[in-house]
Amino acid sequence: MSDGLHRRGLRFLGARRRVLVRLGGWSVLETAQTFLVGYAPARALDAGFLAGRTDVGLAWLGVAAVGVVVGAYGTGRVYWAVADLVEPLRDRLVTRVVARGVREADSAALSRLTQQVEIARDTFAGLVMVSRSFVFTTVGALIGLFSLAPALLLVVVPPLVAGLGLFLASLRPLARRQEALLTADEALAGHLGTVCPGLRDITAAGAEARIAADVGERVDAELRAARSLARWSVLRVASLAVGGQLPIVLLLAAAPLLRTHGVSAGALVGAVAYVTQSLLPALRNLVHGLGTSGSRLAVVLRRLAPPEPPMSATGTPAPPRPSGDPNAALAFSCVTFAYGPTSTPVVENLDLTLPPGSHLAVVGPSGIGKSTLTALAAGLLTPRHGTVHVCGHPVPGPDAAARRVLIPQEAYVHTGTLAENLGHLRPDPVPEEELLAAAEAVGLTPLLDALGGPRAQVDPAALSAGERQLIALTRAYLSYAPLALLDEATCHLDPEAEERAERAFAARPGGTLVVVAHRISSARRADRVLLMDGPRTAYGTHDELVRRSPSYRALVGGRPPRSQPALAARDADRVDAVAGPGLAGDGRHVVAHRPVGQVQAPRDLRDGGALGGQG
């Protein structure tokens, strides 16, 4: 387990000292039960049956039975204390997974939420139970052995310590190999998830042998990881044999010697009872529970919990060191991206640098790569060549993800209060004054008042698309991320509401705004405009592009029929899959409102109209 994870674990337990005290208190009853398991039968033999006093022997056996009942009651109460310890861990992990999934658009969030969180919860509960049981059972057994005859400790304790030490020494290697196996399994599953939907294309391209070789390499890697884990697992069996079974053999072999040194027959029987009924089961549970589940828990927690930032000399988190230009809010360096190995690049050799405080509008025909650009900036897509940096940090990466927020066209609103929705990207609750100020800046105040204030419950299904966009925009405005990426995030708003929201983001202190423009007015408001049009890509101010770019003049100069924004079911670049009424042409599209086969050249666009052919 890494040092950072270890520190967080200690902090989590330290914050729940009362629960740990209650857990220890009820566990003492288990210690008493363990003590009586060996001590009571020994006294029943020595002071009762072997001494001819049957009533005394039966009385001691009755004491042992009472100890079992008391121990069972204590174990029942232990489960309540364990629940108070485990459920807060589950709640914290769920919160982090959901927040990370929304903030970083993490594709693995569903698996982490539905499977890995439950693995962590159940495994942590099991580890608490077996670790607690081993500690209190061992203490009770050792106290009992000392009470019967101190010489018994010389026979039982050395092999117990040796077996426990062997097991503890194998924990770290086991955890590393468990993580290697999980990584190999995820790599195989991810590769199959990419390959299987494209089997028809693979067959058509004659790439079966190459794909089979790639899959085979990943299968072999998982097999090697599984074999390595199995080899190290042999140490668990050895530690169990040395620590739990060897003491039984030693007790039987040393019985004549112990008898000559005054150890009674009852004490020997009690010692065997301690080893077979208490120490061996407790050690077996610890080895199997901590050996398998412990390493699995360490691996899962490392994947669920983001790494802690490095600490400075003063003990405070040190800011991560940027690897790119720290003076650039967003930087593309010779970036090329295509959706397939043989596909034409959507983005090719793009160089773009935005200083902090910039306001960039991205315009161009539908399917030209505008949404692809924002996905590359957000880390949702990885370029084939080149690099992307956000505030100097490489994309994709946790440092870059923490410094950008992406607002897509289809806004996400979850069930809960309006304040919970708006503060979803903040680690702590947002003060109401700040929340109201953000709502006023973005233009959410009328909807906020209509719903009943920040504490009002939100029903996502009852909201319009524009209302959901306003909530998503305000949520992003409240985030600490300096770079805001609006991928047609205002397409359902009227021009006045769109202008207000964009101006609010552009005025954020230290904030940088990138807008995939739905209306030409967005481009007029921006400091710089990026026209994406294949070989005719151009960059400059609105006035500059009007003067020197024929493509830009054609895009903004007239009044083409207004196009509807692409729906979520269409691809990432908002390509209209089926021609329909209102689909504007860009000189290359066949449109539905003309005779079949007739191509319509792009016409001019007035302010407030949709960009021609743009989704």
Residue, then its C-alpha position, 0 to 999 in steps of 0.5 A: m500500500s502506497d504511503g499516500l494511501h496509508r496516510r489517508g487510511l490513518r486519517f479516516l480511522g483517526a476521525r472515527r476513534r469512538v467507533l474504534v473504541r466501541l469495536g474494541g470494547w465489544s471485542v473484549l468479550e471475544t477475548a474472554q470466550t477464547f480464554l475460556v475455550g482452553y482454560a475451562p476444559a483444562r480445569a475441568l480435567d485437572a480439578g474435576f474429572l481426573a480428581g474424581r470430582t465430576d460436579v466440578g468438571l461439569a461446572w467448568l464445562g458450564v463456564a465454557a458454555v457461558g463463555v461461548v454465549v457471551g462471545a456470540y453476543g459480543t460478536g453480534r454487537v461487533y457487526w453494528a460497530v463495523a457497519d458504522l466504520v464501513e458505510p462512511l467509507r463507501d459513501r466517501l468513495v461513491t462521492r469521489v467516483v461520481a465527482r471524478g466521473v463528472r469532472e473528468a468524463d471518466s469512462a470507467a466511472l460506471s465500473r468503479l461505482t457499481q463494482q469497485v466501490e462494492i468490492a472496497r466496501d465488502t473487502f474492508a468490512g471483511l478485513v476489519m473482522v478478520s484482523r480484529s478477530f486475530v488480535f483479540t483471539t491471539v491475546g486471549a489464547l496467549i493469556g490462557l496458555f500463560s495461565l495454564a503453564p508458562a512453558l507452553l508459550l515456549v512451544v507455541v509462540p515461536p512457530l506462530v511468530a515465524g508463520l505470521g512474519l512469513f505471511l506479512a513479508s509476502l503481503r507487498p509482493l502479493a499486492r503488486r502482483q494482484e494489481a498487475l493481474l487487474t491491470a492486465d485484465e483491464a487492458l484485455a477487456g478494454h482492447l476487446g471492447t475496441v475490437c469486437p464492435g469492429l469485427r466486420d471492418i477487420t474482416a473487410a480489411g483482412a486484418e484478422a491475423r494482426i488483431a488476433a496477434d494483438v489480442g493474444e499478446r494481452v491474453d498472454a500478459e494476463l496469464r503471466a500475471a496470474r501465474s506470478l500471483a499463484r507462485w507468491s500465493v504458495l507463501r500463504v500456505a507455508s505461513l499457515a503450516v508454520g504458524g498454525q499447524l506446526p505448534i500442534v505437532l510440537l505440543l504432541a512431541a514435547a508432551p513427555l518433556l512438558r509433563t516432567h516439568g510439571v505441566s498437567a494433562g489438563a494444561l496440555v489438553g487446554a493448549v491443544a484446544y487453544v491452538t486448534q480451536s482459536l489460533l489456527p482458525a484465526l490465523r487461517n482467516l487472517v491469511h486468506g482474508l488479508g492475503t487475498s482481500g487485503s491486496r485487492l483492497a489496496v489495488v481498488l482504493r488506489r484506483l478509486a482515490p486520486p493520488e494526493p498532491p506532493m507535500s512541500a517542506t512546510g507540510t502543505p500540498a505543493p503545486p504540481r510542476p507543469s511540463g508545458d508552457p505554464n503561461a498558456a491556458l491551452a496549447f496544441s502543439c502539432v496535433t493530429f487526430a483521426y477516428g481510425p488508422t486509415s481515416t482522414p485526419v479531422v485535426e491535422n498539424l494544429d498549433l494553437t496557444l491561448p494565454p490566460g484570459s483569452h476568449l476563443a470562438v471555434v466555427g466551421p461547417s458541420g463535421i469539420g472537427k469543432s467538437t473533436l477539438t474540445a474533446l482533445a482539450a478535455g482529454l476525452l480523445t488522445p491525439r495520434h501525434g502532437t501534444v495538448h497542455v492545459c495550464g502547462h499540464p499534459v492532457p490527458g492527466p489529473d492535473a490538466a483535468a482539474r483545470r478545465v471544465l467541459i460543458p457539452q450540448e446535452a446538459y447533465v442535471h441529477t435529482g437532488t437540490l438545486a444547490e447540490n447540482l450547482g456545487h457538484l464540481r466543488p469539493d465543499p458546499v458552495p456558500e449561498e451568497e456565492l451561489l446566488a451571485a453566480a446564478e445572477a451572472v450566468g442568468l439562472t436567477p429567474l429559474l432559481d426563483a421559479l423553482g423555489g431557491p437553492r434548496a428546492q428539489v430538482d426534477p430533471a425530467a421537468l426541465s427544458a433543455g435550455e433550463r438544464q443548460l443554464i444549470a450546467l453553465t452555472r455549475a461550471y462557472l462555480s468550479y475552480a477550473p480556469l479553462a471553460l470549454l463550451d461545446e455548443a453548451t448554449c444552443h438551446l438558449d435564446p441569443e440574449a441568454e447566450e450572450r449573458a452566459e458567454r460574457a459571464f464566463a469571459a469575465r471570470p477572473g483568470g478564466t479562459l473561454v473556448v466556445v464552439a459557436h452556434r451563432i455568429s454573434s458568439a464569434r463577434r464577441a470573442d477575442r479570437v476566432l478559429l475557423m476550422d475548414g480543412p485546408r482553409t483553417a484560419y485564426g484571428t479576430h473576427d474583423e481580420l478573418v472577414r478581410r482575409s478569409p473567403s471561407y469565413r466571409a461566406l460563413v457569416g455574410g448571408r442568411p441561410p436557413r437555420s439548422q437545428p443542433a445535432l442530437a446526442a445520438r449523432d457523432a461527436d462532431r455533430v454530423d447530421a446522419v440523415a438529411g432533413p428539412g432545415l439542414a443547410g448546405d455548405g457547398r458539399h451537402v445535398v439538402a432536403h429542401r431542394p430537388v434530389g441531387q441539387v447542391q445548394a451553395p452556402r448563403d449568408l448568415r445574419d446575427g442571431g442565426a445559426l451557423g450554416g451547416q453547423g451542428 
